[in-house]
């Protein structure tokens, strides 16, 4: 059983994207909540929440991809 290096690098790229989202989402939420009287409050709030949700999704997806690269048997026909 060997590590599939191409799938591992794909998983690490997804985790790098997750790291960006993990900082961008809360930052946008902080900016939105700091300026509630501004006209961009609702769009920034929605964008921040979507980025936070994307960080959670891509975090699970990245961990799953990394685990599959290490523990999935490459000879099997399972997806």
C-alpha positions, 0 to 999 in steps of 0.5 A: 500500500503506497501513497498516491502522490498526485492525489496527496498534492491535490488534497494539500492544494485544497487544504491551502485554499481552506486556509485562505478561506479560514482567514478571509471569512471571519475577517469579512464578518468582522468588517460587516459587523463593524459597519452595520450602518453602511450600505454594504453591510448585507452583501459583506455579511452574506459573502463572509458567511458563504466563505466560512461555509466554503472553508468548512466544506473544503476542509472536510473535502481536503482531509478526505482527499488526503486520507484517500491518497494514503489509505485507498487501495489503488488496485480496486475499482471503487471511486 
